[in-house]
Amino acid sequence: MNNSIPNNIFTKVGQGVLAHRRLVITIWVLLFLAGGFGASRVVGRLSYNFATPGQPGYVASQKILRHFGNGGQNPPAIAVIAGVKSNNSASVARALMATARQYPTTRFVDSFNAPRLDLLQRGDEVVYLFGGPPTSLAPSAVPNQITAQLVHDLPSLHVALTGEAQLASAGKSSGLGVLAETIVAGIGALAILAFVFASLLAIIPLVIATVSILTTFLILLGLSYVTSVAFVVEFLVSLIGLGIAIDYSLLIVTRWREERGNGLVNQDAILMSMATAGRSVALSGITVAVGLLALIVLPVPLLRSTGIGGVLIPVVSIAVVLTLLPVLLSLVGERLDWPHRKIAQGGSPTWHRIGTVITGHAWPSLIIAGALIIVFASPIFGIRLGQDQAGSQSSSTSAAITYHGLLHAGYTPGILSPMEVIERPTQSTNVASIVRSTPGIVAAAHPNGSAGTRTGLADVIAIPNVETVNSANFAPVNALDALAGHNPSIIGVAGLGPNDLDSTNAIYGQTPLMLGIIAVLTFLLLSTALKSIVLAIKAVIVNLFSLAATFGILTWFWQSGHLSKLIFGIPATGAITFWIPISIFAFLFGLSMDYEVFILTRIREEYDLAHSTRIAVVNGLSRTGKLVTSAAIILFLAFASLASAPLTDIRVLATGLGIGILVDATVIRGIAVPALIQLFGPLNWWVPTWWPSRAFNEANGVSSKSLNDVPVAR
């Protein structure tokens, strides 16, 4: 081994896998094949239910599900029968009764068994169809079947279907599908890799990504037998897994080519790339995992499983990149590096010029970056948490046309989000009447028969005056919760509004703890690896500004609808679904820190050689600027592919992640970070003599310096 190669743990890993190439390939081929089997089966085991154990709305909804078999936190589908008059109302009632008998697991609530709900206006009969918990992203097929049956039984009347789930799906049951989305993103990534390498080496990162994704799905299949796995993990493993595995491969392969251009033989070039870029990959992956592990502290099982499942993405990617990739480079790397393009020894000339300009004008560069961040982040102060408003859905679908017809007929928007007040019936208390007089409730009734009373409990259906789907419209929910707290006959209040309020409280009540965990662990990790307390603190703070800018743009884009209508044909959502910001935070904090690690580790390496902050920044940017830009574009393409999903929530998540990656890789890492490093000067490299990074880096073949050991930065 060349004496210039650092003798650290990653060098030893490289030597180990190169010495056992046949075993390494055999293991990953077997995991690849088994992963193909697991990927086809894990989809059927995913969870689509946002439970919030211990929260009052969730407790009430579970009682409703146990006693009635449906409803609870699940909003009902709404069948609308137009043209109901006195001369045909009897036939409509008979058709509804017959259909209810045909579908015993669905609860029918309408004007015929709950007249005080006032669900008949201008001849439009509204029928609530309460079903069970969702089992997929698509709405249940049962409401469509019921509607078709009513159309058959009532040929002279118009019957249509709407509801929260029907509106949210925008009339689609599926988008491209995860496999198709991954293929589209992979093709885009291949184009970027072909541009970066200008050789057949572009194929290797895709091979690594494929093995990583399928292996992760295999582990997820096993995990699904132990705990619930959120449906969103399927998308994240495929698309974020694709981006992360390619990004990590890109970093190592780029360094391998650089070292070969410096004259090292193939094996020594592999070991040098492992000792340097491999160390950065491990640090980056652990940082991503830290952000996702913080989701585990949240009392929402689906988000906890998202955190656990999400952690697998960087962990598996690290394992594949640090073991299989060196073997592939040793076997076919030189042959695939064709045509042999001469590698620029000084890095990217474009990024060298950018680094020179930024370090030469650090204050103006920082002011420009800061102004952009302030502009991007400013809409965040108006962010609302909750679900999309019905008005934000496509207006051309049958569900949307039916819903707008209800509004035109005089129905309240709250008809989409009725609440269920579960009670123990007593002769002395008329709960339905009390609920009806509650502020924000326009109608309430106790349906007759099994729709209203089962196994000794009664269920009052209450219609609010607003669609209770976000933090701006929770007043009726709070009013009923207050009523339940003072009325011993009322067991609890359930429905879409109570569920959203519970979820918001459960998630964001724990946000300070989550932020603290991420900040402390990230600081300890980076300060140890980068041999700098200042750079670690800066990385955490700058990341928070990056996230604020992302959420501001997301609010402007979706909640206010400035670009959602133009790009997706979807009007302003009015709110950001409660689970999306926290998920974006957990993923984006780690993903954007990837680029921080890529840049800072190379700047640190250049500084140890040159002892000049400015030279280190310029050389570090010239070596990593193109790489970080390419990696960000690849991840952006993955998120753009994810945005083709049928549900608006998935599109919001995808655009948030995509926007965040672009803002972070350009404004933050491309301008603000190098400007700050230049301005901090020698403070960048200060670390106390007692800090554990000394022992860590000395053990890994890296020298440590304190402020007194180095000359003043130039």
C-alpha positions in Angstrom: 0.0 0.0 0.0 1.2 3.5 -0.9 2.6 5.3 2.2 0.7 8.4 1.4 -2.7 6.7 2.0 -4.1 7.4 5.5 -4.2 4.2 7.6 -7.7 4.6 9.1 -10.6 2.2 9.6 -12.0 2.9 6.1 -8.7 1.9 4.5 -8.9 -1.3 6.5 -12.4 -1.9 5.2 -11.2 -1.3 1.7 -8.4 -3.8 2.1 -10.7 -6.4 3.6 -13.3 -6.3 0.9 -10.6 -6.3 -1.9 -9.1 -9.4 -0.3 -12.5 -11.2 -0.3 -14.0 -9.9 -3.5 -15.8 -13.2 -4.4 -17.5 -13.4 -1.0 -18.6 -9.8 -1.1 -20.1 -10.1 -4.5 -21.9 -13.4 -3.6 -23.4 -11.9 -0.4 -24.8 -8.8 -2.3 -26.1 -10.9 -5.2 -28.0 -13.1 -2.8 -29.4 -10.0 -1.0 -30.3 -8.4 -4.3 -32.3 -11.5 -5.4 -34.0 -11.8 -2.0 -34.7 -8.1 -2.1 -36.5 -8.5 -5.4 -38.7 -11.0 -3.6 -39.3 -8.8 -0.6 -40.1 -5.7 -2.6 -43.1 -7.4 -4.2 -44.5 -8.4 -0.8 -43.8 -5.5 1.5 -46.4 -3.2 -0.2 -49.3 -5.3 1.1 -48.0 -5.0 4.6 -47.8 -1.2 4.8 -49.9 0.9 7.2 -52.2 3.8 6.1 -53.6 4.8 9.5 -52.3 7.8 11.4 -53.0 6.6 15.0 -52.2 9.0 17.9 -52.5 6.7 20.9 -53.5 8.4 24.1 -55.0 11.4 22.4 -58.7 12.1 23.2 -59.9 12.0 19.6 -58.1 8.8 18.9 -59.4 7.1 22.0 -63.0 8.1 21.0 -62.5 6.9 17.5 -61.3 3.5 18.7 -64.5 3.1 20.8 -66.6 4.0 17.7 -64.7 1.5 15.6 -65.1 -1.3 18.2 -68.8 -0.7 18.7 -69.9 0.4 15.2 -67.2 -1.2 13.0 -66.6 2.0 11.0 -66.3 5.7 11.2 -64.2 7.2 13.9 -61.2 9.2 12.6 -62.0 8.1 9.0 -64.1 10.8 7.1 -67.2 9.4 5.4 -67.8 9.2 1.7 -70.8 11.2 0.6 -73.4 9.9 -1.9 -75.5 12.7 -3.3 -78.9 11.9 -4.8 -80.3 14.8 -6.8 -84.0 15.3 -7.5 -85.5 13.8 -4.4 -89.1 15.0 -4.0 -92.2 14.1 -2.0 -93.4 11.8 -4.8 -90.2 9.7 -5.0 -88.8 10.0 -1.5 -90.3 6.6 -0.5 -88.5 4.8 -3.3 -85.3 6.6 -2.4 -85.7 5.4 1.3 -86.4 1.8 0.1 -83.3 1.9 -2.1 -81.1 3.1 0.7 -82.4 0.5 3.1 -81.8 -2.3 0.6 -78.3 -1.1 -0.2 -77.5 -0.8 3.5 -78.5 -4.4 4.0 -76.3 -5.4 1.1 -73.3 -3.6 2.6 -73.6 -4.3 6.4 -70.0 -3.1 7.2 -70.8 0.4 6.0 -73.0 2.7 8.1 -75.6 4.8 6.2 -76.6 8.1 7.8 -79.1 10.4 5.9 -82.2 12.5 6.3 -84.5 9.5 6.4 -82.9 8.1 9.7 -81.5 11.4 11.0 -83.9 14.2 9.9 -82.5 16.7 12.3 -79.3 16.7 10.4 -81.1 18.6 7.6 -79.2 16.7 4.9 -81.9 17.4 2.3 -81.8 20.8 0.6 -83.3 21.8 -2.7 -83.9 18.1 -3.6 -80.3 17.0 -3.0 -80.2 14.1 -0.6 -76.8 13.6 1.2 -76.0 10.1 2.5 -73.0 9.6 4.8 -71.2 6.3 4.1 -69.1 5.5 7.1 -66.4 2.9 6.3 -63.5 1.3 8.0 -59.8 2.4 8.2 -58.1 2.8 4.8 -56.0 0.0 3.5 -54.2 1.8 0.6 -53.5 5.2 -0.8 -56.6 5.0 -3.0 -60.1 5.5 -1.6 -62.0 2.4 -0.7 -63.9 0.9 -3.7 -67.0 0.2 -1.5 -68.5 3.8 -1.8 -68.2 3.5 -5.6 -69.9 0.2 -5.6 -72.7 1.6 -3.4 -73.1 4.6 -5.7 -73.3 2.2 -8.7 -76.0 0.2 -6.9 -78.0 3.3 -6.1 -77.7 4.4 -9.8 -79.2 1.1 -10.8 -82.0 1.2 -8.2 -82.8 4.9 -8.9 -82.6 5.2 -12.7 -84.6 8.4 -12.8 -82.4 10.3 -10.3 -78.8 11.5 -10.6 -76.4 9.9 -8.0 -72.8 11.0 -7.5 -70.0 10.6 -5.0 -67.7 13.0 -3.1 -65.9 13.2 0.2 -62.5 14.0 1.6 -60.8 10.8 0.3 -62.4 11.1 -3.1 -61.3 14.8 -3.4 -57.8 14.1 -2.2 -57.2 11.4 -4.8 -58.1 13.9 -7.6 -60.1 11.2 -9.3 -57.1 8.9 -9.6 -56.5 5.5 -7.9 -52.8 5.6 -8.7 -50.0 7.6 -10.3 -47.1 6.3 -12.2 -46.4 3.8 -9.4 -43.3 3.5 -7.3 -41.5 1.3 -9.8 -42.2 3.6 -12.8 -41.3 6.7 -10.7 -38.0 5.1 -9.7 -37.2 4.1 -13.3 -37.9 7.7 -14.5 -35.7 9.1 -11.8 -33.0 6.6 -12.6 -33.0 7.6 -16.3 -32.6 11.2 -15.2 -29.8 10.3 -12.8 -28.0 8.3 -15.6 -28.1 11.4 -17.8 -26.4 13.4 -15.0 -23.9 10.7 -14.3 -23.0 10.4 -18.0 -22.4 14.2 -18.0 -20.2 14.0 -14.9 -18.1 11.0 -15.9 -18.3 11.1 -19.7 -17.7 7.4 -19.6 -19.4 4.0 -18.9 -18.6 4.5 -15.2 -22.1 6.2 -15.0 -23.5 2.6 -14.8 -21.8 1.7 -11.5 -23.7 4.2 -9.2 -27.0 2.8 -10.6 -26.0 -0.7 -9.9 -25.1 0.3 -6.3 -28.5 2.1 -5.9 -30.4 -0.9 -7.2 -28.7 -3.3 -4.8 -29.3 -0.8 -1.9 -33.0 -0.2 -2.6 -33.8 -3.9 -2.9 -31.8 -4.8 0.2 -33.6 -2.1 2.1 -37.0 -3.5 1.0 -36.0 -6.9 2.2 -35.2 -5.6 5.7 -38.5 -3.6 5.6 -40.4 -6.9 4.9 -38.9 -8.3 8.1 -39.5 -5.1 10.0 -43.2 -5.2 9.0 -43.7 -8.4 11.0 -42.4 -6.6 14.1 -44.1 -3.2 13.8 -46.3 -1.2 11.5 -44.5 0.4 8.5 -45.8 3.7 7.1 -47.0 3.7 3.5 -44.7 6.7 2.8 -41.6 4.6 3.5 -42.2 2.7 0.2 -41.8 6.0 -1.7 -38.9 7.2 0.3 -36.9 4.0 0.1 -37.2 3.9 -3.7 -36.6 7.5 -4.5 -34.5 8.9 -1.6 -32.7 5.6 -1.6 -31.9 6.0 -5.3 -30.6 9.5 -4.7 -28.5 8.8 -1.6 -26.9 5.6 -3.0 -26.0 7.4 -6.2 -24.7 10.5 -4.3 -22.4 8.4 -2.1 -21.2 6.4 -5.1 -20.6 9.6 -7.0 -18.4 10.9 -4.2 -16.2 7.8 -4.0 -15.9 7.2 -7.8 -15.0 10.9 -8.4 -12.3 10.7 -5.8 -11.1 7.4 -7.3 -10.7 8.9 -10.7 -8.9 11.9 -9.2 -6.4 9.7 -7.4 -5.8 7.7 -10.6 -5.2 11.0 -12.4 -2.6 11.7 -9.7 -0.7 8.6 -10.7 -1.9 6.0 -8.2 -2.4 2.4 -9.4 -6.0 1.1 -9.3 -5.9 -0.6 -5.9 -4.1 2.3 -4.2 -6.6 4.8 -5.8 -9.4 2.7 -4.4 -7.9 2.7 -0.9 -7.2 6.4 -1.0 -10.8 7.1 -2.0 -12.0 4.9 0.8 -9.8 6.6 3.3 -11.0 10.1 2.3 -14.3 10.0 0.4 -15.4 6.8 2.2 -15.0 8.6 5.6 -17.2 11.4 4.2 -19.8 8.9 3.1 -19.9 7.3 6.5 -20.2 10.7 8.3 -22.9 11.8 5.8 -24.9 8.7 6.2 -24.8 8.8 10.0 -25.9 12.4 9.9 -28.9 11.5 7.8 -29.7 8.6 10.2 -29.5 10.9 13.2 -32.2 13.2 11.7 -34.5 10.3 11.1 -34.0 8.6 14.4 -35.4 11.8 16.0 -38.8 10.9 14.6 -38.8 8.0 17.1 -39.5 10.3 20.0 -42.8 11.4 18.5 -45.9 9.6 19.9 -47.3 8.8 16.5 -46.6 5.2 15.4 -46.7 5.9 11.7 -44.0 8.6 12.0 -42.0 6.5 14.3 -42.0 3.7 11.7 -41.1 6.3 9.1 -38.1 7.2 11.1 -37.1 3.6 11.6 -37.6 2.7 8.0 -35.9 5.9 6.9 -32.8 5.1 8.9 -32.4 2.0 6.8 -31.9 4.0 3.7 -28.5 5.6 4.6 -27.3 2.7 6.7 -27.8 0.2 3.8 -26.4 2.7 1.3 -23.2 3.1 3.4 -22.9 -0.7 3.7 -23.2 -1.3 -0.1 -21.1 1.7 -1.1 -18.2 0.8 1.3 -18.1 -2.9 0.4 -19.5 -3.6 -3.1 -18.4 -0.4 -4.8 -14.6 -0.9 -4.1 -14.9 -4.5 -5.5 -16.6 -3.3 -8.7 -14.0 -0.6 -9.2 -11.2 -3.2 -8.8 -12.8 -5.6 -11.2 -14.3 -3.4 -14.0 -13.6 0.2 -13.0 -10.7 0.7 -15.4 -12.5 -0.9 -18.3 -15.7 1.1 -17.7 -13.7 4.4 -17.5 -14.0 4.8 -21.3 -13.6 6.9 -23.2 -10.6 8.0 -21.1 -11.2 11.7 -20.5 -8.3 13.6 -19.0 -9.2 14.6 -15.4 -8.7 18.2 -14.5 -6.0 18.1 -11.7 -7.1 21.4 -10.2 -10.8 20.5 -10.0 -13.6 22.4 -11.8 -12.4 25.7 -13.3 -15.9 27.1 -12.9 -16.1 26.4 -9.2 -12.5 27.5 -8.8 -13.6 30.9 -10.1 -16.8 30.9 -7.9 -14.7 30.1 -4.8 -12.2 32.9 -5.7 -15.0 35.4 -6.1 -16.8 34.4 -2.9 -13.7 34.4 -0.7 -12.5 37.7 -2.2 -15.9 39.3 -1.5 -17.1 37.3 1.6 -19.3 40.0 3.2 -21.2 40.9 0.0 -21.7 37.2 -0.8 -23.0 36.5 2.7 -25.4 39.5 2.5 -26.8 38.3 -0.8 -27.3 34.8 0.5 -28.8 36.2 3.7 -31.2 38.4 1.8 -32.3 35.4 -0.3 -32.9 33.3 2.8 -35.0 36.0 4.4 -37.1 36.4 1.3 -37.6 32.7 0.9 -38.4 32.1 4.6 -40.8 35.1 5.2 -44.0 33.2 4.3 -43.3 30.7 7.0 -44.9 33.0 9.6 -48.3 32.3 7.9 -48.0 28.5 7.8 -51.1 26.5 8.8 -51.0 22.9 9.9 -53.7 20.5 8.9 -55.1 18.8 5.8 -55.8 20.2 2.3 -59.0 22.2 2.0 -61.5 20.7 -0.4 -61.3 23.8 -2.6 -57.7 23.0 -3.3 -58.5 19.8 -5.2 -58.9 19.7 -9.0 -62.2 21.3 -9.9 -62.7 19.0 -13.0 -63.2 15.7 -11.3 -66.6 14.3 -10.6 -66.0 14.5 -6.8 -65.1 18.2 -7.0 -68.1 19.0 -9.2 -70.4 17.2 -6.8 -68.9 19.0 -3.8 -69.2 22.5 -5.4 -72.8 21.6 -6.3 -73.5 21.0 -2.6 -72.0 24.4 -1.7 -74.2 26.0 -4.4 -77.2 24.3 -3.0 -76.6 25.9 0.4 -74.7 23.2 2.3 -71.9 24.2 4.7 -68.3 23.2 3.8 -68.3 21.3 7.1 -70.5 18.7 5.5 -67.3 17.0 4.4 -65.9 16.7 8.0 -68.7 15.7 10.3 -67.8 14.8 13.9 -69.1 11.9 15.9 -70.0 12.5 19.6 -70.2 9.1 21.3 -72.3 9.0 24.5 -74.0 6.7 27.0 -77.7 7.4 26.5 -79.6 8.6 29.5 -83.2 9.8 29.8 -82.1 13.0 31.6 -79.7 14.3 29.0 -80.4 15.0 25.4 -76.9 15.1 24.0 -77.9 15.7 20.4 -79.8 18.9 21.4 -76.8 20.1 23.5 -74.4 19.4 20.7 -76.7 21.2 18.2 -76.5 24.4 20.3 -72.7 24.3 20.6 -71.0 27.2 18.8 -69.7 26.3 15.4 -72.2 23.3 15.0 -74.9 23.9 12.4 -76.7 20.5 12.8 -76.6 17.5 15.0 -78.7 14.4 15.3 -78.8 10.9 16.7 -79.6 8.6 13.8 -82.2 5.9 14.3 -81.5 2.2 14.5 -78.0 0.6 14.1 -76.6 3.8 12.5 -77.0 5.6 15.8 -77.0 3.0 18.6 -75.1 -0.2 19.0 -74.1 -2.3 22.1 -75.4 0.3 24.5 -73.6 3.4 23.1 -75.1 6.1 21.0 -73.3 8.2 18.3 -74.4 11.7 17.5 -73.4 13.1 14.1 -72.5 16.8 14.3 -71.9 19.0 11.2 -69.6 22.0 11.8 -69.9 25.3 10.0 -66.4 24.9 8.5 -64.3 22.2 7.1 -62.3 21.3 10.2 -59.1 20.2 8.4 -56.5 22.8 9.6 -55.4 24.9 12.5 -57.5 27.9 11.3 -60.7 26.0 11.6 -60.4 24.0 14.8 -62.8 26.2 16.8 -65.8 23.7 16.5 -63.5 20.9 17.5 -62.3 22.8 20.6 -65.9 23.7 21.5 -67.1 20.0 21.4 -64.0 18.9 23.3 -64.8 21.5 26.0 -68.4 20.2 26.0 -67.2 16.6 26.5 -65.0 17.7 29.4 -68.1 19.0 31.3 -70.8 16.5 30.3 -70.4 13.1 31.9 -72.8 11.5 29.3 -70.3 12.3 26.5 -67.5 9.7 26.2 -65.6 11.5 23.5 -65.5 13.3 20.2 -64.1 11.8 17.0 -63.8 12.6 13.3 -61.4 14.2 10.9 -61.1 17.5 12.8 -60.4 15.9 16.2 -57.9 13.5 14.6 -56.0 16.4 12.9 -56.0 18.4 16.1 -54.7 15.4 18.1 -52.0 14.7 15.5 -50.9 18.4 15.5 -50.7 18.4 19.3 -48.9 15.1 19.5 -46.3 15.8 16.9 -45.5 19.5 17.5 -45.7 19.2 21.3 -42.6 17.1 21.1 -40.8 19.3 18.5 -38.4 21.0 21.0 -37.2 17.5 22.2 -36.8 16.4 18.6 -34.8 19.6 17.7 -32.6 19.2 20.7 -31.8 15.5 19.9 -30.9 16.3 16.3 -28.9 19.4 17.2 -26.8 17.8 20.0 -26.1 14.6 18.1 -25.2 16.4 14.9 -22.9 18.8 16.7 -21.1 16.1 18.5 -20.7 14.1 15.3 -19.5 17.0 13.1 -17.2 18.6 15.7 -15.5 15.3 16.2 -15.2 14.4 12.5 -14.2 17.9 11.3 -11.9 18.7 14.2 -13.8 22.0 14.7 -16.4 23.2 17.2 -17.1 26.4 15.1 -17.7 24.5 11.9 -20.1 22.1 13.7 -22.1 24.9 15.3 -22.2 26.8 12.0 -23.4 23.7 10.2 -26.3 23.2 12.6 -27.4 26.8 12.6 -27.1 27.2 8.8 -29.1 24.1 8.3 -32.0 25.6 10.4 -31.9 28.7 8.2 -32.0 26.4 5.1 -35.1 24.6 6.5 -36.8 27.9 7.3 -36.3 29.0 3.7 -37.7 25.6 2.5 -40.8 25.8 4.6 -41.3 29.4 3.5 -41.2 28.5 -0.1 -43.5 25.5 0.5 -46.0 27.7 2.2 -46.0 30.2 -0.7 -46.0 27.4 -3.3 -48.8 25.2 -1.9 -50.7 26.9 1.0 -51.0 30.2 -0.9 -51.2 28.4 -4.3 -48.8 30.7 -6.2 -47.2 27.8 -8.2 -49.3 24.8 -7.3 -52.0 25.8 -9.8 -49.5 26.5 -12.6 -47.5 23.3 -12.2 -49.9 20.8 -10.8 -53.3 22.3 -11.6 -54.1 22.3 -7.9 -55.4 25.6 -6.2 -54.1 26.8 -2.9 -54.3 24.0 -0.3 -54.9 26.5 2.6 -52.7 24.4 4.9 -49.8 22.0 5.0 -50.7 18.5 6.2 -49.5 18.1 9.8 -47.1 15.2 9.2 -45.4 16.8 6.2 -43.3 19.6 7.8 -41.9 17.2 10.5 -41.1 14.6 7.9 -39.4 17.1 5.6 -37.4 18.4 8.6 -36.2 14.9 9.5 -35.1 13.9 6.0 -33.9 17.3 4.8 -31.8 18.0 7.8 -29.7 15.0 7.1 -29.8 15.2 3.3 -28.7 18.8 3.2 -26.0 18.0 5.8 -24.6 15.5 3.3 -23.5 18.4 1.1 -22.1 20.2 4.2 -20.0 17.1 5.0 -18.9 16.7 1.3 -17.7 20.3 1.2 -16.3 20.7 4.7 -14.3 17.4 4.8 -12.6 18.4 1.6 -12.0 22.0 2.8 -10.5 20.5 6.0 -8.3 18.2 3.9 -7.1 21.1 1.8 -6.5 23.2 4.8 -4.3 20.6 6.4 -2.2 20.7 3.3 -2.1 24.5 2.6 -2.7 26.0 6.1 -4.7 28.8 4.4 -8.4 29.3 4.8 -8.8 31.0 1.5 -6.8 28.4 -0.4 -8.7 25.6 1.4 -12.1 27.1 0.5 -11.2 27.7 -3.2 -9.6 24.3 -3.7 -12.4 22.6 -1.7 -15.1 24.2 -3.8 -13.3 23.4 -7.0 -13.1 19.8 -6.0 -16.6 19.4 -4.6 -18.8 22.1 -6.3 -19.6 20.1 -9.4 -20.1 17.0 -7.4 -22.5 18.6 -4.9 -24.4 20.3 -7.8 -24.7 17.0 -9.7 -25.8 15.1 -6.5 -28.4 17.7 -5.7 -29.8 17.5 -9.3 -30.0 13.7 -9.0 -31.9 14.0 -5.7 -34.2 16.7 -7.2 -35.0 14.5 -10.1 -36.0 11.7 -7.7 -38.3 14.1 -5.8 -39.7 15.4 -9.1 -40.6 11.8 -10.0 -42.2 11.3 -6.6 -44.4 14.4 -7.3 -46.3 12.4 -9.9 -48.0 10.4 -7.1 -51.8 10.7 -7.1 -52.2 12.2 -3.6 -51.7 15.9 -3.0 -49.9 15.2 0.3 -47.2 13.1 -1.5 -46.8 15.9 -4.0 -46.4 18.5 -1.2 -43.8 16.3 0.5 -41.9 15.7 -2.8 -41.8 19.4 -3.7 -40.7 20.4 -0.2 -37.8 18.0 -0.4 -36.9 19.0 -3.9 -37.0 22.7 -3.2 -35.0 22.2 0.0 -32.3 20.3 -1.8 -31.9 23.0 -4.5 -31.9 25.9 -2.1 -29.5 24.2 0.1 -27.0 23.2 -2.6 -27.0 26.7 -4.2 -27.7 29.5 -1.8 -26.6 27.8 1.4 -23.6 25.5 0.5 -22.7 27.3 -2.7 -22.6 30.9 -1.3 -23.2 31.2 2.5 -21.0 28.4 3.8 -17.8 29.3 1.9 -18.4 33.0 2.7 -18.8 32.2 6.4 -15.7 30.0 6.5 -13.6 32.7 4.9 -14.9 35.3 7.4 -14.3 33.0 10.4 -10.7 32.6 9.4 -8.6 30.9 12.0 -11.6 30.4 14.3 -12.7 27.6 11.9 -9.9 25.4 13.0 -10.0 25.9 16.8 -10.8 23.0 19.0 -10.0 22.6 22.7 -7.1 20.3 23.7 -9.5 18.2 25.7 -12.0 17.7 22.8 -12.5 14.0 21.8 -11.8 14.8 18.2 -8.1 14.6 18.9 -8.3 11.0 20.0 -10.8 10.1 17.2 -8.7 11.6 14.4 -5.4 10.4 15.7 -6.9 6.9 15.8 -8.0 7.3 12.2 -4.7 8.6 10.8 -5.7 12.3 10.7 -3.6 15.0 12.5 -5.3 17.4 14.8 -4.4 21.1 15.2 -5.6 23.7 17.6 -5.7 27.5 17.0 -2.2 27.9 18.4 -0.7 25.2 16.1 -1.6 27.0 12.8 -0.6 30.3 11.2 -3.2 33.0 10.8 -5.4 32.2 7.8 -4.8 34.2 4.7 
